[in-house]
Structures are given as C-alpha cells and as structure tokens.
Amino acid sequence: MEEKNVLDLLIEIQQVAAESELDAEKVIKGNKTAGIRLRKVMQKIKSLAQEVRDEVQESKSELV
C-alpha cells in the first residue's frame, strides 16, 4: 500500500467530511440510521487524523 503524505491525508479528510454533510443534516432531523453512518465516517476521520499525526511526528523525528 502506498504511503500518503500529510497533504493527501488532509485532502481525504476534507472529502470524507464533505460527503457526510447530508447524513449530518439527517441526524439533526432525527434519522437514527444516518447517525450510524455518520459515526462510521467520524471513525474514519479519526483514523486519518491519527495518520496525519504519525506522519508529522515521523518527519519531525527525521529532522532532528
């Protein structure tokens, strides 16, 4: 699997977040199924954010 750089990961986070806006609107209206989908998307965003943190830390360690 190809390792993504920080910018690629941030772009992916933005895309995933944008794609989940409709489900977020449905959650506000009380749609429980949309809530399940939104929680799944948020878990993916959390995972991607952790990858960003790891990449930044790794690059920081390489500079020292």
C-alpha positions, 0 to 999 in steps of 0.5 A, spaced: 500 500 500 502 506 498 504 511 503 500 518 503 503 524 505 500 529 510 497 533 504 493 527 501 491 525 508 488 532 509 485 532 502 481 525 504 479 528 510 476 534 507 472 529 502 470 524 507 467 530 511 464 533 505 460 527 503 457 526 510 454 533 510 447 530 508 447 524 513 449 530 518 443 534 516 439 527 517 441 526 524 439 533 526 432 531 523 432 525 527 434 519 522 437 514 527 440 510 521 444 516 518 447 517 525 450 510 524 453 512 518 455 518 520 459 515 526 462 510 521 465 516 517 467 520 524 471 513 525 474 514 519 476 521 520 479 519 526 483 514 523 486 519 518 487 524 523 491 519 527 495 518 520 496 525 519 499 525 526 504 519 525 506 522 519 508 529 522 511 526 528 515 521 523 518 527 519 519 531 525 523 525 528 527 525 521 529 532 522 532 532 528 
